[in-house]
Amino acid sequence: MPRDGDARGPGRRGRRGAVPCQGRGPKLRSGLGGDLKVRSAVLSGLVLCSLIGARPHSAEPLTLRVLTYNIHHAEGRDGRVDLPRIAEVIRSAQPDLVALQEVDRGTARAGGVDQLSELARMLGMHAEFGKTIDLQGGAYGVAIISRWPLTGSDNHTLPSSPDYEPRTALTVRFRAGESGPWLSFTSTHLDNSRDADEKLGQARHLSEVLTQDDAEPAILAGDFNARPGSDALQTIETRWTNALPDDLPPGASGPPAATAVAPPAPGAGVPEPSRPPQQRRGPRGDFVLFRPADHWRVLESRSIDDNVASDHRPVLTVLEWIEGG
């Protein structure tokens, strides 16, 4: 089994450069007039080739497909623990980055399987684990898988009372491609009790730890166990932009159909990024956030239509990087 970060992910597809001038040259003819015509044709062809080769190529904008998924140790709503099924759900979204929650490594309930290493192997991606607790002879926590190599990690312990399950946030750094920006990516899982103060304390700590350098491009994703408009989520949103802030209204159940999202009033919190006119709202509790707001454009944010493989639906957000935004 591969170790964390050892799974070799697929590299970026090579982009084709200028197509060299090929094919047969002009047919030579005898005589001075023929030689002059040949030389003129060859010279014109060389000039044309040099102009084509020198034409600058417009760089494709960098887009990141970010998935957050609470996999419930691969136990589906049908009671089956089926890790390949989880891998297929992830693969269907074609993500670049995945924030995972409730991942088991070597626990009895997972049959002793290192779920993260197996997912990394099945998906051909790099991986990092953030342990939350020891469990059933193994470990349980959050994780990250990435198409790009990961250069370092920090597993932040969030404040929690002895009466509740410990919580963590795993942060990694990576470079998005050979010439892309350096980014940080965090996967977290906040308290799921009804104790609002417990969750608020974790949100405050998370916001303080992750925003010491506001200028660094960063993405935060996970299961926040918080409704839109809750104190915990609003605390995080003072420093981060939610890719889908108008998730579900309080008291609603299940993801509503696609609907237009009206932008909030100018000047409220972080700057408002560009958004598509239509977005499908995701399930409450699972979010993708980013900063700085003016460096990202939200192209898409929606839940994946699978409610069997886990007790959560994964949420996919597609972000476009704005250089010098």
N, C-alpha and C positions, 0 to 999 in steps of 0.2 A: 504493500500500500504506500502511496506517496505521502511524504510528510507535508505539514502545512507549508504552502508556498512552493512545493516542489513540483506540483503538477504543471506540465508545460502546456500553456495555452496557445491557441493559434495566433500567429502574428498578423499584423495588418496586411491586407492584400496589397501587392505592389501596384503602383500606378504606372501606367504606360506613359513613356515620354514621347517626344516628337518622332513620328515615323520617318526613318531615313529615306532619302530619294533612292528608289531602286528601279530596276527594269532595264531594258536595252537602250543604249544611246542611239543617236541618229546614225543612219547607214552612211558609211564613207563613200564618197564619189571621187573619181579622179579629176584632176584639173584644178587650176587656181581658184575658179569661181566656186567649185564644190568645196574646196578646203576652207574658204572664207565663210561659207554658209555653215559648215560644220562647226568651225570655231565660234561663230556667233551663237549658234544653238546651244553649244556646250556652256559658253559663258553665261547665257541667260538662265540655263538650268541651274548652274552653280549659285548664281545670285538668288534665285528663287528658293533653293534649298537652305541657304544661309538665313534668309528672312524667316522661313518657316521654323528653323531650328532655334532662332533667337526670340521667337514670339513667347512672351511670358505665359505660363500656365496659371490659370486662376485656381488657387488652393481651395479644395473642398472644405466647407466648414466642419469642425469637429462636432459630432453628435454623440451623446452618451445615452445608452439605454440602461436605465437603473431600475432594478426590481427589488422590492422588499417583500419578504415572505416568512411568516411564522409557520414552520413546517410541522409543529406538534409532534416531534420525534418521528415523523413519517407515518403517524397513525391517522388514518382517514376517518371520515364520518361513518364508514362502514365497519370500523373496528379493526381493520387490517393495517399492519405495519408494512408498508410497501415503499421502500426507498427508490426503486426504479421509476415508480409512478411519479414521485416528487421530481425526479430528474427530468422526466418527460414534460411536466408542467413548466419547469424552468426553461428547458430547451425551446419550447414552443414560443417563448417570449423573446428569444435571441438576445439576451442581455449582455452588456459589457461588464456590469457590476451587479452583485446581488448581496443584499443584507439579509442574513438569516437569523431567525430566533428559534429557541427551543430545539437545539441541536444536541444529540446524544453522541458520546464517544465511549464505546465499550460497555454500555450499561446492559443490565440483564433484560430490560424491556425491549431493547433494540437488538437482542440476540448476540450481544458482544461486538456488534459491528461499529467500526469507526465511521459514523455517517458522513462526516465532513470529507474525509479522505476518499471515501467511495463516491461521493457526489463530484468531487474534483476530478477523479479518474473518469467517471462516466461522461462528464461534460468537457473534459480536456481543458480545465482552467486552473488557475492558481488559487490557493486557499490559506486562510488564517483563522485560528480559533481563539475565542475569549471565554475562558472558563468562568462560570458563575458559581456552581456548587459541585461537590463530589456527590455522585448518585449511583447506587446499585453496582458498586464495583468499577464505576467509570466516572465520567464527567458530563456535565450538562451546561449549556451556555449559548452565547451568540457566536456568529461567524460571518465571514465575508469570503466570497469567491469572485475572482476577477479574470478578465481575459489578458490583463497585463501583469507582469511581475510586481510583487509588493516589496517595498524596500525597508519596511520597519513597522512596528505595531506597538500600541499602548492599550492595555485593558484597564479602563477606569472603573473603580469600584464606586457605585453610587450609594449615598447614605440610605440606610434602612434600619428600622427598629428590629429588635430581636424577635418580635412576633410575626414578622413578615419574611418572605423569601428574599435573599440578597439579589441585587440587580447590578448589571454592568453595562458598559459601553465600550466597544472595541473600535479603535481608530487605526487605520493604515494609511500609508502614503504611497503614491505611485505616479508614474508619468504616463499620460495618455498618448501612447505612440512615440515614435522616435523624435518627433519635433513638437509634440503637444505640451500643454502646461503640466506642471506638477500640481497634484491635487491631494487633498485628504478626504477620506471616506469613512464614515462611522456607522456602525450597526448597533442599535440599542433596543432594550426591552424594559419598559417602566412597570412599576407596581400595578397589579391588577385588582387590588382591594378597593373597597369603597372609601378608604381613608384619603380624603382629598389633600390633607396636609402632608401625608407621606409622599404622595405623587408630586406635589408642588415642590417639596424639598429636593427631590431627585431632579426635577426639571430645572430648578435654579442652579444646582450643582453642575448639571450637564451643560447648561448655557455658559456658566463661568469657565469651566474647564476647556470647552471647545472654541471659545471666542476670544482667546488671549491675543490672537492676531487676526483682526477682522479683515485684513487685506488678502489673506491667503484664500484662494479658491477652495471651497469645501462643500461636501454633500453629506447630509445627515438623514438616515432612513431607519425605520424600524416600527415596532409595535409599541405605541405610546399609551395604549389603554386609556385614551382620553378622547372626549368628544370635541368637535369644533366649538370654539368659544369657551372652553374650560380654562380655569386659571393656569393649569399646567401647560397646556398648549400655547396659550397667549404669552406666557413667560418666555418660552422658546422663540416664539414668533417676533419678539422684540428685536432679536439679533439675526434671525433667519427668515427667509421667505418660503412659505409653504407652496409647493407646486400646485396644490389643490385646496385652497383655504376654505372654500365653501363646500366641504365634504358632504355631510348629512346634517339636516336640521335636528335639534334636540328632540328625542323621542321617536325619530324615524327608525325603521328597521329595513335592512337590505339595501342594496345599491339602487337608486332611482335611475330612470332612463337618462339618456344624454340631454343636456340642457345648457343653455348659454350661461356663462359666468360673468357677472358684472364686476368690473374692477372696483376695489375699495376707493374711498376718497383720497385724493392726492395728499401726500404729506403724512399719512397715517403709518407709523412704524417705518419699516425698511422701504426703499424705493420699489415701486410696482414694476415688475418685469413685463416683457411682451408675452401675451398669451394668445392661443388660438381661439377663434370664436366659439367653438364647440368642444366641450370636454365631458367625458363620462365620469361621473363621480364614483369614488371607490368606497369600500367598506369603512366604517368608522373605526378609528384606533390606529390604522396603519397609514403612515405618511412618508413622503419624501420632501425634504427641505434643502435649501441651498443658500450660498452666499459667495461673493457679493451679488446683490440682485441685478446690478447693471452689467454683469458678465455672463448672464445666462438668459436664454429664451426658452420657455416651455412650449414644446411642439405637441406634446400629447401627455395625458395623465389619466389612467383608467385602471379598473380592476380586471384581472384575467378571469374569464368565465369558467372557473373550476371550483366547485364547492364540495368535492368529494375527497380529494387527496389529503386534505388537512382540514382543521376547523377554522382556518382563515383562507380568504382568497388573496393571492398575491396582487400587489399593486405595481404597475409599470408606469414609469415616467420617462419620457424622452426629452433630453435637454440639449440645446445647442449652445456651444461656447462662443461668446462674443469677444474676440480679441480686442483689447484696449477699450472695452466698454465703459 
